[in-house]
Amino acid sequence: MKNSIKGYALGIIAAASYGTNPLFAIPLYGAGLTPDSVLFLRYLVALPVVAAMILLRGRGFRVTRRELLTLVVLGLLVAVSSLTLFMSYNYMDVGIASTILFVYPIMVAVIMAAVYKEKAGWMTIVCIALATVGIGLLMGNPDGGFVSITGTILVVASALTYAVYIVAVNKTSLAKVATLTVTFYVLLFGLSLFLVRLLASGQPLFPTLPDWKLWGCVAGLAIFPTALSFGCTNGAIQSIGSTPTAILGAFEPVTAVIIGVFAFGEVLTPRIICGLVMIIVAVILVIAGPGIATPLTHVRKMFPRLRRRR
């Protein structure tokens, strides 16, 4: 029992800490940093943190040549996912961007059905419809928080590349490699994309920040949504399993919306609330899958059908 409580607590912390991305990124944007600069510093600082976690857990860095080549590709995929997400913050509210991003589990289900011929049941179809309508509600919000087409395209691109990454990790030899080891090399090779982009554009690798608190934001990006989130996720999986941990990930967009409203003064209208709820419900249902059938059956049994009197 205690182990389960610990696992659920770690899962919530993992999701909530990942939702702090905009909390640390937006102040850096305000100081004039570009998405490339922010992500370069985030990946650079996160690398030694993740390396320390690997050493503390007694894991190693050794991978085969084939695995290394796969990690190069996946590192670039994750880097593109991070870049498009952070670029979207310049076009739309951070809470909405983070919520749209969370449709990536639905994209995973679609990829698995289309590429690996896994049968998509009625639950998956319903979830895709719910998510589509939810995003439509966020798009059609002229009186509240602004959602641009450009921002939406960037977030969808981020979700898609991350979905491809998740499928690739599960369908390659990396499935046998420790999660933190994969994370380390993904960050290492992802860092190369931002390095090349910064050098090509003539931007400084280490920009001058006017306030020491901004370096705190850089550290926050590396620690909370990266090192802490990964560490707690691993702990939650060991305690309660992968599926419950993934379901608890629904707290991430909720955290991002709360941060957007209270930290950045973003507008939260009834229409946005409906959209957020529909997307979160869709993702929870598609991740839970057949496991949701049992509790629904229990609910139905609470209301037995009454026999008609003749």
Order of alpha helices (4+ residues) and beta strands (2+ residues): alpha-alpha-alpha-alpha-alpha-alpha-alpha-alpha-alpha-alpha-alpha-alpha-alpha-alpha-alpha
